[in-house]
């Protein structure tokens, strides 16, 4: 006799996609029904191809056009749905890269094309056949509390409805995807663990400890002795005047490492030396808020998906401060407007415009000669959506480098993203 409770389909941790057969959403389709069957058994597989072409038309280190591409696969094994481990979830991400970018020729410290800058390699634009940048296990102890352990990426963690993601959607420049103060200590791919507490859909708290060294192309198991980062975040959503919005506050503490003390004494009785500190910190906050939403536009806000979920217009803002002793960027501010379905009666097209300002630490022997006292950046983009499977972005950036010897760069570009 079959027990009715055990025969009932498991709920699972992840919703099962029902649109694999729609080639406007997944170009590769349903693989003859195999994809849907795998998803119902707990395994979801997605592929994303991002192609970027950009031209430094003025300024920078040198002018010229570059083209590159990146292919990513995302694997999600819902062990709860498969009946293997109740509350268990295993995720994996692979990334491959080819071609080249203008990140180096633009003469900027933070990239103008995040999609091609990461994963990190010894040389910028180094060809990367394949790298496993995430292999993480998450165990939910209850509906609201979970623990995770393994290898994971940090880009996209500073979630924002209008300025977030991984550089393959919305803005292309790093300055609009993450607070620039984090560049000193945050690796792209790292090993560690943490806890997530989901009090509700409107309040999520995470805290994690991970290695400070990047492990994009390595297992990362030998990096835990080279410095650690403790990062904790609180993410909320709200409604102001019936319009959705949200905020996120994050604090990071880097320790058991070596950081230059910019306010220390570089010259002593023993001659020139580099003063060092063992720890550093930063705090950053972001806000997003819809200003108007089209009637009937009631899609659920998924602030982690790097997409503008509602048809309408909104604004975003970021502010960050860091340890003045050890971080070359003392503070950073950004803001802008973005939305979906704003022009041409194209309800799924998205657009955005934003500005970033970074205040640079006054460093002996550097500021005024090697480094400017501030860096600025602006970006304007428009994305034409041809179904969720394919989108074309036209992009314009103006980037004022931190490097005092490099002229401001004007960068024109495009991005084509295809979801398989």
C-alpha positions as CSV (number, residue, x, y, z in Angstrom):
1,X,0.0,0.0,0.0
2,X,1.4,3.4,-1.0
3,X,1.4,6.1,1.7
4,X,-0.6,9.1,0.4
5,X,1.7,11.6,2.1
6,X,4.9,10.1,0.6
7,X,3.3,9.8,-2.8
8,X,2.3,13.5,-2.9
9,X,4.7,15.7,-4.9
10,X,7.3,17.5,-2.8
11,X,7.0,21.2,-2.6
12,X,10.7,21.8,-3.1
13,X,12.8,25.0,-2.4
14,X,12.7,26.4,-5.9
15,X,9.6,27.0,-8.1
16,X,9.6,24.8,-11.2
17,X,9.8,26.9,-14.4
18,X,6.8,26.3,-16.7
19,X,8.0,28.2,-19.8
20,X,10.8,26.1,-21.1
21,X,8.9,25.4,-24.3
22,X,8.6,29.2,-25.0
23,X,11.6,30.0,-27.2
24,X,11.1,33.7,-26.7
25,X,12.2,33.0,-23.1
26,X,14.6,30.1,-23.5
27,X,16.2,30.0,-26.9
28,X,17.1,26.3,-26.6
29,X,13.6,25.3,-25.7
30,X,12.5,22.4,-23.6
31,X,14.9,19.8,-25.1
32,X,12.0,17.7,-26.2
33,X,10.5,17.7,-22.7
34,X,13.7,16.6,-21.0
35,X,14.3,20.0,-19.4
36,X,10.9,20.2,-17.8
37,X,11.3,16.6,-16.5
38,X,14.7,17.4,-15.0
39,X,13.2,20.5,-13.3
40,X,10.3,18.6,-11.8
41,X,12.9,16.2,-10.4
42,X,14.9,19.0,-8.9
43,X,17.5,20.0,-11.5
44,X,17.4,23.3,-13.3
45,X,20.0,24.2,-15.9
46,X,20.4,27.5,-17.7
47,X,22.9,29.0,-20.1
48,X,23.6,32.7,-20.8
49,X,25.8,34.1,-23.6
50,X,26.8,37.7,-23.2
51,X,28.6,39.5,-26.1
52,X,30.1,43.0,-25.5
53,X,31.5,45.4,-28.0
54,X,32.9,48.8,-26.9
55,X,34.9,51.6,-28.5
56,X,37.0,54.1,-26.5
57,X,36.3,57.1,-28.8
58,X,38.2,59.7,-26.7
59,X,40.6,59.8,-23.8
60,X,41.7,56.8,-21.8
61,X,45.0,55.1,-22.4
62,X,44.3,54.5,-26.0
63,X,41.3,54.6,-28.4
64,X,39.9,51.7,-30.3
65,X,37.2,49.0,-30.5
66,X,37.2,45.6,-28.6
67,X,34.8,42.7,-28.7
68,X,34.5,39.9,-26.2
69,X,32.1,37.3,-25.0
70,X,31.3,35.2,-21.9
71,X,29.2,32.1,-21.6
72,X,27.8,31.1,-18.2
73,X,25.9,28.0,-17.0
74,X,23.8,27.9,-13.9
75,X,23.0,24.6,-12.2
76,X,20.5,24.3,-9.3
77,X,19.8,21.0,-7.7
78,X,16.8,21.1,-5.4
79,X,17.6,18.2,-3.1
80,X,14.4,18.8,-1.2
81,X,12.3,18.4,-4.4
82,X,14.2,15.3,-5.4
83,X,13.6,13.8,-2.0
84,X,17.3,13.4,-1.4
85,X,17.9,15.8,1.5
86,X,15.0,17.7,3.0
87,X,15.8,21.4,2.9
88,X,19.0,20.9,0.8
89,X,20.0,23.0,-2.2
90,X,23.2,22.6,-4.3
91,X,24.1,25.4,-6.8
92,X,27.0,25.6,-9.3
93,X,28.1,28.2,-11.8
94,X,30.6,27.9,-14.6
95,X,32.0,30.7,-16.7
96,X,34.0,30.8,-19.9
97,X,35.4,34.0,-21.6
98,X,37.0,34.9,-24.9
99,X,37.9,37.9,-27.0
100,X,39.0,41.2,-25.3
101,X,37.5,44.3,-23.6
102,X,38.3,48.0,-23.3
103,X,38.7,47.7,-19.6
104,X,42.4,48.3,-19.8
105,X,42.5,50.8,-22.7
106,X,39.8,52.9,-21.0
107,X,42.4,53.6,-18.2
108,X,40.1,53.0,-15.3
109,X,40.6,51.1,-12.1
110,X,37.1,49.7,-11.9
111,X,35.8,48.2,-15.2
112,X,33.5,49.7,-17.7
113,X,32.4,46.2,-18.8
114,X,31.9,44.0,-15.7
115,X,30.7,41.1,-17.8
116,X,34.1,40.7,-19.4
117,X,36.2,41.7,-16.3
118,X,35.1,38.8,-14.2
119,X,36.2,36.1,-13.4
120,X,39.5,37.5,-12.2
121,X,42.6,36.1,-14.0
122,X,46.3,36.9,-13.8
123,X,46.0,39.1,-16.9
124,X,43.0,41.3,-17.9
125,X,41.1,39.7,-20.8
126,X,43.0,36.4,-20.4
127,X,41.1,33.7,-22.3
128,X,39.3,31.4,-19.9
129,X,38.1,28.0,-21.3
130,X,36.0,27.2,-18.2
131,X,36.1,28.1,-14.5
132,X,33.8,26.9,-11.7
133,X,33.1,30.1,-9.8
134,X,30.4,28.8,-7.6
135,X,29.8,25.4,-5.9
136,X,27.7,26.0,-2.8
137,X,25.6,23.9,-0.6
138,X,22.7,25.4,1.4
139,X,20.8,23.7,4.1
140,X,17.6,25.2,5.4
141,X,16.8,24.2,9.0
142,X,13.4,25.8,8.8
143,X,11.4,27.9,6.3
144,X,13.2,31.0,7.4
145,X,16.7,29.9,8.5
146,X,19.5,28.4,6.4
147,X,23.2,27.8,6.4
148,X,25.5,27.8,3.4
149,X,29.0,26.6,2.8
150,X,31.3,26.3,-0.2
151,X,32.5,28.5,-3.1
152,X,30.4,31.4,-4.2
153,X,30.6,34.8,-6.1
154,X,30.1,38.1,-4.4
155,X,29.1,40.2,-7.4
156,X,25.4,40.9,-7.4
157,X,25.2,40.7,-3.6
158,X,24.6,44.5,-3.4
159,X,21.1,43.9,-4.6
160,X,19.1,46.8,-6.2
161,X,16.0,46.8,-8.4
162,X,17.4,49.4,-10.8
163,X,21.2,49.1,-10.5
164,X,22.3,45.6,-9.6
165,X,23.0,42.3,-11.3
166,X,26.3,41.0,-12.8
167,X,26.9,43.4,-15.7
168,X,24.9,41.4,-18.2
169,X,21.7,43.2,-17.5
170,X,21.0,46.9,-16.6
171,X,24.2,49.0,-16.2
172,X,27.5,47.7,-17.6
173,X,29.9,49.6,-15.4
174,X,31.1,48.3,-12.1
175,X,30.3,51.6,-10.3
176,X,26.6,51.0,-10.6
177,X,26.7,47.3,-9.5
178,X,28.6,47.6,-6.3
179,X,30.0,50.3,-4.0
180,X,33.5,51.1,-5.0
181,X,34.8,51.0,-1.4
182,X,34.5,47.2,-1.5
183,X,37.1,46.8,-4.3
184,X,39.9,46.8,-1.8
185,X,38.8,43.6,0.0
186,X,36.0,41.8,-1.9
187,X,37.1,38.9,-4.1
188,X,34.9,37.9,-7.1
189,X,34.8,34.2,-6.3
190,X,35.7,33.0,-2.8
191,X,35.2,30.1,-0.3
192,X,33.4,30.5,3.0
193,X,30.1,30.0,4.7
194,X,27.3,31.9,6.4
195,X,23.8,32.1,7.6
196,X,20.6,33.5,6.0
197,X,17.5,34.4,7.9
198,X,14.3,35.2,5.9
199,X,12.0,36.8,8.4
200,X,9.6,37.5,5.5
201,X,9.7,38.4,1.9
202,X,10.3,42.0,3.1
203,X,13.1,41.4,5.5
204,X,16.2,39.2,4.9
205,X,19.4,39.1,7.0
206,X,22.6,37.4,5.8
207,X,26.0,37.1,7.5
208,X,29.0,35.3,6.1
209,X,32.8,34.8,6.6
210,X,34.9,34.1,3.5
211,X,38.5,34.2,2.2
212,X,39.9,37.6,1.1
213,X,41.9,36.0,-1.8
214,X,40.1,35.5,-5.1
215,X,39.7,31.9,-6.2
216,X,38.0,32.3,-9.6
217,X,40.3,29.8,-11.3
218,X,41.3,27.7,-8.2
219,X,39.6,25.5,-5.7
220,X,40.3,28.2,-3.1
221,X,40.9,25.8,-0.2
222,X,44.4,27.1,0.4
223,X,43.3,30.8,0.7
224,X,41.7,30.7,4.2
225,X,45.0,31.5,5.9
226,X,45.6,34.7,3.8
227,X,43.0,36.9,5.4
228,X,39.2,36.8,6.0
229,X,36.2,39.0,5.5
230,X,33.1,39.1,7.7
231,X,30.2,40.6,5.7
232,X,26.6,41.1,7.1
233,X,23.6,42.6,5.4
234,X,20.0,43.6,6.1
235,X,17.7,43.8,3.1
236,X,14.2,45.2,3.3
237,X,11.3,46.0,1.0
238,X,8.4,48.4,1.6
239,X,5.7,50.4,0.0
240,X,5.6,54.2,0.0
241,X,2.3,55.6,-1.3
242,X,1.4,52.2,-2.7
243,X,4.7,52.1,-4.7
244,X,7.3,49.4,-4.1
245,X,10.8,50.2,-2.8
246,X,13.6,48.7,-0.8
247,X,16.8,49.3,1.0
248,X,19.9,47.3,1.9
249,X,22.6,48.0,4.5
250,X,25.9,46.1,4.6
251,X,28.9,46.2,6.8
252,X,32.2,44.4,6.0
253,X,35.3,43.8,8.2
254,X,38.5,42.5,6.7
255,X,41.0,41.1,9.1
256,X,44.1,38.9,9.5
257,X,45.6,40.5,6.5
258,X,47.9,43.4,5.5
259,X,46.6,46.8,4.4
260,X,48.6,50.0,3.7
261,X,48.1,52.6,6.4
262,X,47.6,55.8,4.3
263,X,47.7,58.0,7.4
264,X,50.8,56.4,8.8
265,X,54.4,57.6,8.5
266,X,56.0,56.6,5.2
267,X,59.4,58.1,6.2
268,X,61.1,57.5,9.5
269,X,64.6,57.6,11.0
270,X,65.2,54.2,9.3
271,X,64.3,55.6,5.9
272,X,61.3,54.9,3.6
273,X,58.9,52.2,4.8
274,X,55.3,51.2,4.0
275,X,53.1,51.4,7.2
276,X,50.7,48.5,7.5
277,X,47.5,47.6,9.4
278,X,46.0,44.2,10.0
279,X,42.3,45.1,9.5
280,X,39.9,47.4,7.5
281,X,36.2,48.0,7.2
282,X,33.5,49.5,5.0
283,X,29.8,50.2,5.2
284,X,27.5,50.7,2.3
285,X,23.8,51.4,1.8
286,X,21.5,51.4,-1.2
287,X,18.0,52.5,-1.9
288,X,15.6,51.9,-4.8
289,X,12.1,53.3,-5.1
290,X,9.5,53.3,-7.9
291,X,8.0,56.7,-8.6
292,X,5.3,55.4,-10.9
293,X,4.0,52.0,-11.9
294,X,1.7,51.2,-14.9
295,X,-1.7,49.9,-13.9
296,X,-1.8,46.2,-14.0
297,X,2.0,46.0,-13.6
298,X,2.1,43.8,-10.5
299,X,5.0,41.4,-11.0
300,X,6.6,40.2,-7.9
301,X,9.8,42.2,-7.1
302,X,12.8,39.9,-7.2
303,X,15.6,42.3,-6.2
304,X,18.3,39.6,-6.8
305,X,17.5,38.9,-10.5
306,X,19.3,42.0,-11.9
307,X,16.1,43.1,-13.7
308,X,13.5,45.8,-13.5
309,X,10.4,43.8,-12.6
310,X,7.6,46.4,-12.9
311,X,6.6,48.6,-15.8
312,X,7.3,52.1,-14.6
313,X,9.9,54.6,-13.5
314,X,12.0,54.8,-10.4
315,X,15.3,56.0,-8.8
316,X,18.2,54.4,-7.1
317,X,21.0,55.7,-4.7
318,X,24.1,54.3,-3.1
319,X,26.3,55.7,-0.4
320,X,29.4,54.1,1.1
321,X,32.2,55.0,3.6
322,X,35.4,53.1,4.4
323,X,38.3,53.0,6.9
324,X,40.3,56.2,6.2
325,X,43.4,54.6,7.4
326,X,43.5,51.7,4.9
327,X,41.1,52.3,2.0
328,X,42.2,54.5,-0.9
329,X,38.5,55.4,-1.4
330,X,37.1,57.2,1.6
331,X,33.5,57.5,0.4
332,X,31.4,56.9,-2.7
333,X,28.0,58.1,-3.9
334,X,25.9,57.2,-6.8
335,X,22.3,57.7,-8.0
336,X,20.1,57.8,-11.1
337,X,16.8,57.0,-12.8
338,X,15.8,53.8,-14.4
339,X,12.6,52.1,-15.6
340,X,10.8,49.7,-17.9
341,X,8.4,50.4,-20.8
342,X,9.2,54.1,-20.9
343,X,9.3,54.7,-24.6
344,X,7.9,53.6,-28.0
345,X,5.1,51.5,-26.4
346,X,7.7,48.8,-25.8
347,X,6.6,47.5,-22.3
348,X,9.6,45.2,-21.7
349,X,12.4,47.6,-22.9
350,X,14.5,49.0,-20.0
351,X,16.6,52.2,-19.7
352,X,18.7,53.9,-17.1
353,X,21.0,56.9,-16.5
354,X,23.3,57.2,-13.5
355,X,26.3,59.1,-11.9
356,X,29.0,57.9,-9.6
357,X,31.4,59.9,-7.4
358,X,34.3,58.5,-5.5
359,X,36.3,60.5,-2.9
360,X,39.9,59.4,-2.9
361,X,42.1,59.2,0.2
362,X,45.0,61.7,0.4
363,X,48.0,59.4,0.2
364,X,51.6,60.6,0.7
365,X,53.6,60.4,-2.6
366,X,50.5,59.4,-4.6
367,X,47.6,61.9,-4.4
368,X,48.2,64.7,-6.9
369,X,50.8,62.9,-8.8
370,X,49.7,59.3,-9.4
371,X,46.1,59.5,-8.1
372,X,43.5,62.2,-8.5
373,X,41.6,63.4,-5.5
374,X,38.3,62.1,-6.9
375,X,36.9,59.9,-9.7
376,X,33.6,60.3,-11.5
377,X,31.6,58.2,-13.9
378,X,28.3,58.5,-15.8
379,X,26.4,55.9,-17.8
380,X,23.3,55.9,-20.1
381,X,21.8,52.7,-21.5
382,X,18.8,51.5,-23.4
383,X,17.9,47.8,-23.7
384,X,15.7,46.5,-26.5
385,X,14.0,43.3,-25.3
386,X,13.2,40.7,-28.0
387,X,11.5,38.3,-25.7
388,X,13.3,37.3,-22.5
389,X,15.7,35.1,-24.5
390,X,17.4,37.9,-26.3
391,X,18.1,41.6,-25.6
392,X,20.3,44.3,-27.1
393,X,21.7,47.1,-25.0
394,X,23.1,50.4,-26.4
395,X,25.4,52.0,-23.9
396,X,27.3,55.3,-23.4
397,X,29.8,55.9,-20.6
398,X,32.0,58.8,-19.5
399,X,34.7,57.6,-17.1
400,X,37.1,59.9,-15.1
401,X,39.9,57.6,-14.0
402,X,41.5,57.6,-10.5
403,X,44.9,57.6,-12.3
404,X,46.1,61.2,-12.6
405,X,48.0,60.5,-15.8
406,X,45.0,59.2,-17.8
407,X,42.5,61.5,-19.6
408,X,38.7,61.0,-19.1
409,X,37.4,58.3,-21.4
410,X,34.3,58.3,-23.6
411,X,33.1,54.8,-24.3
412,X,30.4,53.7,-26.8
413,X,29.2,50.2,-26.8
414,X,26.6,47.4,-27.2
415,X,25.8,44.3,-25.3
416,X,23.8,41.3,-26.6
417,X,22.5,38.8,-24.0
418,X,21.0,35.5,-25.0
419,X,19.4,33.0,-22.5
420,X,19.4,29.4,-23.6
